[in-house]
């Protein structure tokens, strides 16, 4: 095999714009686009850029040099030189790539015959594999570990913006933000000495610039083939290639930024959970002690039994009772925080799905609401029409859910109002509906009520106390216990929260 291409070859200068050449370049454009869009890191993009410039079916340079931009240092750092050792080697690699492409096409057709359930997805994956492997193969064959790479890796070219000395060439190229056809003999001292000994008379400089900054400068030439200048047509192709490469870099960096931000948010969320858990447990201990001391004082069990039962006068007793109420309120808030922290901490909640009697759970939950219900003079009325079937859920979770929903209903009911609990069997599910006669929930706020610390009325003078955690905890418990929570509300006519659980022993459609 000689070091010359046939005159009618699409790789020969005379066949540059032949029909075969146009066909090859169309395939090159498609392959490069797919390969760049499926790349996950910047180093792989540089490999694709260099191998794409040297692909026999592309613009067909024979050597490419990559300079990465170090923005903090204000320099272009030499990184890699890749190229063919001879035209004979170039032709051999081109033939190898053609064989590999045919092999991959055959495998693709075989897989498409097998995987027809999602042909579009399979086809896209196969195209990405086919094109990516081609460029990886080419890059490996070019062997970037060579003496020229070691020479330019020691090169740092200032990007001062002053257009003087060795920085003038690259400042000029990056200022124009497009590829330039350059002539070594016309550049003089603008070209660094190392490049003066490496580059031929004619070469191209291609800046790769994202919206953020200059990322790299690639220098490419045809030193093995001829010494003709780079044409305007080729410069247009190089500009397209540079834009595609810059877009691929932006996508990779965006994904990286999103992953970093997501990890930071997860860490912050974990810190918040740990903080809430620690503070809540630290508060619970003194609150429990205070509750016990207040109870002892109110029951007259502290110290000697007085002859006069009025050891505390009416004002003193009233103050102690107010302390007791506020202590109970603070205890509920702390318990909500602890419950939320436990639910958010993975593995802290044990869910045991089993046969559960919902009416039994409801009746065991009601005594916990007695103090709040009595204070507001709100009646909680279970409405029972016939037998109530057992459901499949976690009994402890259902008790906590009913407590939060009933506590919320009592809190938002008007004084002297009524909260109803209705059981209704629908197909294979049991609906447990809790209705209050409070002010209702505006339509645009119905989804927000499940957000942590959300209050419909968040003013400092709001009438309803609480941290806004009850419904957050409820929603998490419902999801964990294999249930569903529905909300229906009309402003001025109250709200209805409906729990939906599968009936034990019945199969859903």
C-alpha positions as CSV (number, residue, x, y, z in Angstrom):
1,X,0.0,0.0,0.0
2,X,1.4,3.4,-0.9
3,X,1.2,6.7,1.0
4,X,-1.1,8.2,-1.6
5,X,-4.9,8.0,-2.0
6,X,-6.5,7.4,-5.4
7,X,-7.6,10.6,-7.2
8,X,-11.3,9.7,-7.0
9,X,-11.1,8.9,-3.3
10,X,-13.2,11.0,-1.0
11,X,-10.0,11.4,1.1
12,X,-8.1,12.9,-1.7
13,X,-7.9,16.7,-2.2
14,X,-9.4,16.5,-5.7
15,X,-12.3,14.5,-4.4
16,X,-13.0,17.0,-1.5
17,X,-16.4,18.0,-2.6
18,X,-17.4,14.9,-4.5
19,X,-20.8,13.2,-3.9
20,X,-19.0,10.4,-2.0
21,X,-17.4,13.1,0.2
22,X,-20.7,14.7,0.9
23,X,-22.2,11.3,1.8
24,X,-19.3,10.5,4.2
25,X,-19.5,13.9,5.9
26,X,-23.3,13.6,6.4
27,X,-22.6,10.3,8.2
28,X,-19.8,12.0,10.2
29,X,-22.1,14.8,11.3
30,X,-24.7,12.3,12.5
31,X,-22.2,10.2,14.3
32,X,-20.5,13.1,16.0
33,X,-23.8,14.6,17.1
34,X,-24.9,11.3,18.7
35,X,-21.6,10.6,20.3
36,X,-21.4,14.1,21.9
37,X,-25.0,14.0,23.1
38,X,-24.4,10.7,24.9
39,X,-21.1,11.8,26.6
40,X,-21.0,12.1,30.4
41,X,-17.7,13.9,31.2
42,X,-15.5,16.6,29.7
43,X,-12.4,14.3,29.2
44,X,-14.5,12.1,26.9
45,X,-15.6,15.2,25.0
46,X,-12.0,16.1,24.3
47,X,-11.3,12.6,23.0
48,X,-14.3,12.9,20.7
49,X,-13.2,16.4,19.5
50,X,-9.7,15.2,18.6
51,X,-10.8,11.9,17.0
52,X,-13.6,13.6,15.2
53,X,-11.2,16.1,13.6
54,X,-9.0,13.2,12.4
55,X,-11.8,10.9,11.2
56,X,-11.2,9.9,7.6
57,X,-14.9,10.5,6.8
58,X,-14.9,13.9,8.5
59,X,-12.8,17.0,7.9
60,X,-9.9,14.6,7.7
61,X,-7.0,16.4,9.4
62,X,-4.0,14.3,10.1
63,X,-3.0,15.9,13.5
64,X,-4.7,17.9,16.3
65,X,-3.4,19.7,19.4
66,X,-5.5,20.5,22.4
67,X,-4.9,23.4,24.7
68,X,-7.2,23.7,27.8
69,X,-8.0,27.1,29.2
70,X,-7.1,27.7,32.8
71,X,-9.2,30.7,33.7
72,X,-7.7,31.3,37.1
73,X,-4.2,31.3,35.9
74,X,-5.1,33.1,32.6
75,X,-3.2,30.6,30.4
76,X,-3.8,28.0,27.8
77,X,-2.2,24.8,28.9
78,X,-1.0,22.3,26.4
79,X,-2.5,18.9,27.0
80,X,-2.6,16.4,24.1
81,X,-1.3,15.9,20.5
82,X,-2.8,13.1,18.4
83,X,-2.2,12.2,14.8
84,X,-1.3,9.5,12.3
85,X,2.3,8.3,11.9
86,X,1.9,8.1,8.1
87,X,-0.7,8.0,5.3
88,X,-0.4,4.3,5.2
89,X,-1.3,4.1,8.9
90,X,-4.2,6.5,8.3
91,X,-5.6,4.3,5.5
92,X,-5.2,1.2,7.7
93,X,-7.1,2.8,10.6
94,X,-9.8,4.0,8.2
95,X,-10.3,0.5,6.9
96,X,-10.4,-0.9,10.4
97,X,-13.1,1.7,11.4
98,X,-15.1,0.7,8.3
99,X,-14.9,-3.0,9.4
100,X,-15.9,-2.1,12.9
101,X,-18.9,-0.1,11.7
102,X,-20.1,-2.9,9.6
103,X,-19.7,-5.3,12.5
104,X,-21.7,-3.1,14.8
105,X,-24.4,-2.6,12.2
106,X,-24.8,-6.4,11.9
107,X,-25.1,-6.7,15.7
108,X,-27.6,-3.9,15.8
109,X,-29.9,-5.6,13.3
110,X,-29.7,-8.8,15.3
111,X,-30.6,-7.0,18.6
112,X,-33.4,-5.1,16.9
113,X,-34.9,-8.4,15.9
114,X,-34.8,-9.6,19.5
115,X,-35.8,-6.5,21.3
116,X,-38.9,-5.2,19.6
117,X,-40.9,-4.1,22.6
118,X,-39.2,-0.7,22.7
119,X,-37.5,-0.4,19.3
120,X,-36.9,3.4,19.4
121,X,-35.1,3.2,22.7
122,X,-33.0,0.2,21.6
123,X,-32.2,2.0,18.3
124,X,-31.0,5.1,20.1
125,X,-28.8,3.1,22.5
126,X,-27.3,1.1,19.7
127,X,-26.5,4.2,17.7
128,X,-24.9,5.8,20.7
129,X,-22.8,2.6,21.3
130,X,-21.9,2.3,17.6
131,X,-20.8,6.0,17.2
132,X,-19.1,6.2,20.6
133,X,-17.1,3.1,20.1
134,X,-15.9,4.3,16.7
135,X,-14.4,7.5,18.1
136,X,-13.0,5.7,21.1
137,X,-11.3,3.1,18.8
138,X,-9.9,5.9,16.6
139,X,-8.6,7.9,19.7
140,X,-6.9,4.8,21.1
141,X,-5.2,4.0,17.8
142,X,-3.9,7.6,17.5
143,X,-1.9,7.1,20.8
144,X,-1.9,10.5,22.5
145,X,1.1,9.5,24.6
146,X,3.9,10.6,22.3
147,X,6.9,13.0,22.3
148,X,4.8,15.9,20.9
149,X,2.3,15.5,23.7
150,X,5.1,15.7,26.2
151,X,6.5,18.8,24.5
152,X,3.3,20.8,24.5
153,X,2.2,19.6,28.0
154,X,5.0,21.9,29.3
155,X,3.6,24.8,27.3
156,X,1.5,27.6,29.0
157,X,0.4,30.4,26.7
158,X,-0.9,33.6,28.5
159,X,-4.3,34.8,27.5
160,X,-3.8,38.4,28.5
161,X,-6.2,40.1,26.1
162,X,-3.4,42.6,25.3
163,X,-2.6,40.9,21.9
164,X,1.1,41.0,22.3
165,X,3.9,38.4,22.0
166,X,2.9,34.7,22.1
167,X,-0.6,35.5,23.4
168,X,-1.5,37.6,20.3
169,X,-2.4,34.6,18.1
170,X,-4.8,33.0,20.5
171,X,-6.3,36.2,21.8
172,X,-7.2,37.1,18.3
173,X,-8.8,33.7,17.6
174,X,-10.8,33.7,20.8
175,X,-11.9,37.3,20.4
176,X,-13.4,36.5,17.0
177,X,-15.1,33.4,18.6
178,X,-14.8,31.4,15.4
179,X,-12.3,29.1,13.6
180,X,-9.4,30.7,11.7
181,X,-7.3,29.5,8.8
182,X,-3.7,30.5,9.7
183,X,-0.3,30.6,8.0
184,X,2.8,30.0,10.0
185,X,5.1,32.2,8.0
186,X,2.8,35.2,8.5
187,X,2.5,34.9,12.3
188,X,6.1,35.6,13.2
189,X,6.7,35.8,17.0
190,X,3.0,35.5,17.6
191,X,3.4,31.7,17.5
192,X,5.1,30.0,20.5
193,X,8.5,28.6,19.7
194,X,7.5,25.0,20.4
195,X,4.6,25.2,18.0
196,X,6.8,26.9,15.4
197,X,8.8,23.7,15.2
198,X,5.8,21.4,15.2
199,X,3.2,23.0,12.9
200,X,3.3,23.1,9.1
201,X,2.7,26.2,7.0
202,X,-1.1,26.0,7.0
203,X,-3.3,25.0,9.9
204,X,-6.6,25.8,11.6
205,X,-7.3,27.2,15.1
206,X,-10.6,26.2,16.6
207,X,-11.8,27.9,19.8
208,X,-14.3,26.0,21.9
209,X,-16.3,28.6,23.9
210,X,-19.3,27.9,26.1
211,X,-21.6,30.5,27.5
212,X,-19.5,30.6,30.6
213,X,-16.0,31.0,29.2
214,X,-13.3,29.8,26.8
215,X,-12.8,26.1,27.4
216,X,-10.1,25.1,25.0
217,X,-8.3,25.9,21.8
218,X,-7.7,23.1,19.2
219,X,-5.1,23.4,16.5
220,X,-5.4,21.0,13.5
221,X,-3.4,20.5,10.3
222,X,-2.9,18.1,7.4
223,X,0.9,17.9,7.6
224,X,0.9,14.3,6.2
225,X,-1.3,15.0,3.1
226,X,-0.6,18.4,1.6
227,X,0.1,21.9,2.6
228,X,-3.0,23.6,1.2
229,X,-4.8,26.2,3.2
230,X,-8.0,25.4,5.1
231,X,-11.0,26.5,3.0
232,X,-14.0,28.6,4.1
233,X,-16.3,25.5,3.7
234,X,-14.1,23.6,6.1
235,X,-14.1,26.6,8.5
236,X,-17.9,26.6,8.6
237,X,-17.8,22.8,9.4
238,X,-15.3,23.5,12.1
239,X,-17.4,26.2,13.6
240,X,-20.4,23.8,13.7
241,X,-18.2,21.2,15.3
242,X,-17.0,23.6,17.9
243,X,-20.5,24.7,18.8
244,X,-21.6,21.1,19.2
245,X,-18.7,20.4,21.4
246,X,-19.3,23.5,23.5
247,X,-23.0,22.5,23.9
248,X,-22.0,19.0,25.0
249,X,-19.7,20.5,27.6
250,X,-22.4,22.8,28.9
251,X,-24.8,19.8,29.2
252,X,-22.2,17.8,31.1
253,X,-21.4,20.7,33.4
254,X,-25.2,21.3,34.0
255,X,-25.7,17.7,35.0
256,X,-22.6,17.9,37.2
257,X,-23.9,21.1,38.8
258,X,-27.3,19.6,39.3
259,X,-25.8,16.4,40.9
260,X,-23.6,18.6,43.2
261,X,-26.6,20.8,44.2
262,X,-28.7,17.7,44.8
263,X,-26.1,16.2,47.0
264,X,-25.7,19.4,49.0
265,X,-29.5,19.7,49.4
266,X,-29.6,16.1,50.6
267,X,-26.8,16.8,53.1
268,X,-28.6,20.0,54.3
269,X,-31.8,18.0,54.6
270,X,-30.1,15.4,56.7
271,X,-28.5,18.1,58.9
272,X,-31.9,19.6,59.4
273,X,-33.4,16.2,60.3
274,X,-30.5,15.5,62.7
275,X,-30.9,19.0,64.3
276,X,-34.6,18.6,64.7
277,X,-34.3,15.2,66.2
278,X,-31.5,16.3,68.6
279,X,-33.2,19.5,69.8
280,X,-36.6,17.8,70.1
281,X,-35.2,15.0,72.3
282,X,-33.3,17.5,74.4
283,X,-36.5,19.5,74.9
284,X,-38.7,16.5,75.7
285,X,-36.7,15.6,78.9
286,X,-37.2,18.9,80.8
287,X,-40.8,19.2,79.5
288,X,-41.6,15.7,80.9
289,X,-40.2,16.7,84.3
290,X,-42.1,20.0,84.3
291,X,-45.3,18.2,83.5
292,X,-44.8,15.8,86.4
293,X,-44.0,18.7,88.8
294,X,-47.1,20.7,87.8
295,X,-49.3,17.7,88.2
296,X,-47.9,17.1,91.7
297,X,-48.5,20.7,92.7
298,X,-52.1,20.8,91.4
299,X,-52.9,17.5,93.1
300,X,-51.5,18.8,96.4
301,X,-49.0,16.0,96.7
302,X,-45.9,18.1,97.3
303,X,-44.6,18.3,100.9
304,X,-46.8,17.9,104.0
305,X,-50.5,17.6,103.5
306,X,-51.9,21.0,104.5
307,X,-54.8,21.3,107.0
308,X,-56.4,23.8,104.6
309,X,-57.0,22.3,101.1
310,X,-56.7,25.9,99.8
311,X,-53.0,25.8,100.1
312,X,-52.9,27.4,96.7
313,X,-55.2,30.4,96.3
314,X,-57.4,30.8,93.2
315,X,-54.9,33.1,91.4
316,X,-52.0,30.7,92.1
317,X,-53.9,27.7,90.9
318,X,-55.1,29.5,87.8
319,X,-51.5,30.4,86.9
320,X,-50.3,26.9,87.4
321,X,-53.1,25.5,85.3
322,X,-52.2,27.9,82.5
323,X,-48.6,26.7,82.8
324,X,-49.9,23.2,82.5
325,X,-51.8,24.0,79.3
326,X,-48.8,25.7,77.7
327,X,-46.6,22.9,78.8
328,X,-48.9,20.4,77.1
329,X,-49.0,22.5,74.0
330,X,-45.2,22.7,73.9
331,X,-45.0,18.9,74.4
332,X,-47.3,18.3,71.4
333,X,-45.0,20.6,69.2
334,X,-41.9,18.7,70.4
335,X,-43.6,15.4,69.7
336,X,-44.5,16.5,66.2
337,X,-40.9,17.4,65.5
338,X,-39.7,14.1,66.9
339,X,-42.2,12.2,64.8
340,X,-41.2,14.1,61.6
341,X,-37.5,13.5,62.3
342,X,-38.2,9.7,62.8
343,X,-40.1,9.5,59.6
344,X,-37.4,11.2,57.6
345,X,-34.6,9.1,59.1
346,X,-34.4,6.0,56.9
347,X,-35.1,2.8,58.8
348,X,-36.6,4.6,61.9
349,X,-40.2,3.6,61.1
350,X,-41.2,0.0,61.3
351,X,-44.2,-0.8,59.1
352,X,-46.0,-4.1,59.5
353,X,-48.9,-4.5,57.1
354,X,-51.5,-6.7,58.6
355,X,-55.2,-7.2,59.4
356,X,-56.4,-4.1,61.3
357,X,-59.9,-3.3,62.8
358,X,-60.3,0.5,62.0
359,X,-63.1,1.1,64.5
360,X,-61.0,-0.4,67.4
361,X,-58.1,1.9,66.5
362,X,-60.4,4.9,66.3
363,X,-61.9,4.3,69.8
364,X,-58.4,3.8,71.3
365,X,-57.3,7.1,69.8
366,X,-60.2,9.3,71.0
367,X,-59.1,9.6,74.6
368,X,-55.9,11.3,73.5
369,X,-58.0,14.1,72.0
370,X,-60.2,14.6,75.0
371,X,-58.4,17.6,76.5
372,X,-58.3,19.6,73.2
373,X,-61.9,18.6,72.3
374,X,-63.3,19.5,75.8
375,X,-61.5,22.9,75.7
376,X,-63.1,23.8,72.4
377,X,-66.5,22.1,73.2
378,X,-66.2,20.1,69.9
379,X,-68.0,16.8,69.5
380,X,-66.4,13.9,67.7
381,X,-69.1,11.7,66.3
382,X,-68.4,8.3,64.7
383,X,-71.1,7.5,62.1
384,X,-71.5,3.7,61.8
385,X,-73.9,2.1,59.4
386,X,-73.5,-1.6,59.6
387,X,-70.4,-3.7,60.0
388,X,-67.0,-2.1,59.4
389,X,-64.7,-4.4,57.5
390,X,-61.1,-5.0,58.6
391,X,-58.4,-3.4,56.4
392,X,-54.8,-4.1,55.5
393,X,-52.4,-1.5,56.9
394,X,-50.1,-0.8,59.9
395,X,-52.1,-0.5,63.1
396,X,-49.6,1.9,64.9
397,X,-49.5,4.2,61.8
398,X,-53.3,4.2,61.5
399,X,-53.6,5.3,65.1
400,X,-51.1,8.2,64.5
401,X,-52.9,9.2,61.3
402,X,-56.3,9.3,62.9
403,X,-54.9,11.3,65.8
404,X,-53.4,13.9,63.5
405,X,-56.4,14.2,61.3
406,X,-58.9,14.4,64.2
407,X,-56.6,16.9,66.1
408,X,-56.5,19.0,63.0
409,X,-60.3,18.8,62.5
410,X,-60.9,19.8,66.2
411,X,-58.4,22.7,65.9
412,X,-60.0,24.2,62.8
413,X,-63.6,23.6,64.0
414,X,-65.6,26.5,65.5
415,X,-66.2,26.4,69.2
416,X,-69.1,24.1,69.9
417,X,-68.8,22.5,66.5
418,X,-68.8,19.0,65.4
419,X,-66.4,16.5,63.8
420,X,-67.8,13.4,62.1
421,X,-66.0,10.2,61.3
422,X,-67.7,8.1,58.6
423,X,-66.8,4.6,57.3
424,X,-67.9,3.6,53.8
425,X,-67.1,0.5,51.8
426,X,-66.4,1.1,48.1
427,X,-65.6,-1.9,46.0
428,X,-62.4,-3.4,47.6
429,X,-61.6,-0.3,49.6
430,X,-62.7,1.2,52.9
431,X,-63.0,5.0,53.0
432,X,-62.6,6.7,56.4
433,X,-63.8,10.3,56.1
434,X,-63.2,12.9,58.7
435,X,-65.3,16.1,58.3
436,X,-65.1,19.3,60.2
437,X,-67.3,22.4,60.0
438,X,-64.4,24.9,60.0
439,X,-63.5,27.6,57.5
440,X,-62.4,25.3,54.7
441,X,-59.2,25.4,52.6
442,X,-58.8,27.6,49.5
443,X,-58.5,25.5,46.3
444,X,-55.0,26.8,45.4
445,X,-53.6,25.8,48.8
446,X,-54.9,22.2,49.1
447,X,-51.6,20.7,48.0
448,X,-49.4,23.1,50.0
449,X,-51.0,22.0,53.3
450,X,-48.9,18.9,53.2
451,X,-45.6,20.9,53.0
452,X,-43.4,21.0,56.1
453,X,-44.2,24.0,58.4
454,X,-46.8,25.3,56.0
455,X,-49.6,27.4,57.5
456,X,-52.6,28.6,55.5
457,X,-52.6,31.7,57.8
458,X,-49.0,32.5,58.4
459,X,-49.5,35.9,60.1
460,X,-48.2,36.5,63.6
461,X,-51.8,37.0,64.8
462,X,-53.2,33.8,63.4
463,X,-55.8,32.1,65.5
464,X,-54.6,28.5,65.2
465,X,-51.5,27.3,66.9
466,X,-49.0,24.7,65.7
467,X,-45.9,24.2,63.6
468,X,-47.7,23.0,60.4
469,X,-46.3,19.5,60.7
470,X,-49.4,17.4,61.4
471,X,-50.5,16.9,57.8
472,X,-46.9,16.5,56.7
473,X,-46.5,13.6,59.1
474,X,-49.9,12.2,58.2
475,X,-49.1,12.1,54.5
476,X,-45.8,10.4,55.1
477,X,-47.5,7.8,57.3
478,X,-50.3,7.2,54.9
479,X,-47.9,6.5,52.0
480,X,-45.7,4.3,54.2
481,X,-48.8,2.2,55.4
482,X,-50.0,1.6,51.8
483,X,-53.0,4.0,52.0
484,X,-54.2,7.0,50.2
485,X,-55.3,10.4,51.5
486,X,-57.9,12.5,49.7
487,X,-58.9,16.1,50.4
488,X,-62.2,17.8,49.7
489,X,-63.0,21.3,50.9
490,X,-65.3,24.2,50.2
491,X,-64.4,27.6,51.7
492,X,-66.9,28.4,54.5
493,X,-68.3,24.8,54.6
494,X,-65.5,22.9,56.2
495,X,-63.1,20.2,55.0
496,X,-63.1,16.4,54.5
497,X,-60.0,14.3,54.7
498,X,-60.6,10.7,53.4
499,X,-58.4,7.8,54.1
500,X,-58.5,4.9,51.6
501,X,-57.2,1.5,52.6
502,X,-57.7,-1.9,50.9
503,X,-60.2,-4.2,52.7
504,X,-58.6,-7.3,54.1
505,X,-59.3,-10.4,52.0
506,X,-60.5,-8.5,49.0
507,X,-58.6,-8.0,45.8
508,X,-58.5,-4.7,44.0
509,X,-59.3,-4.6,40.3
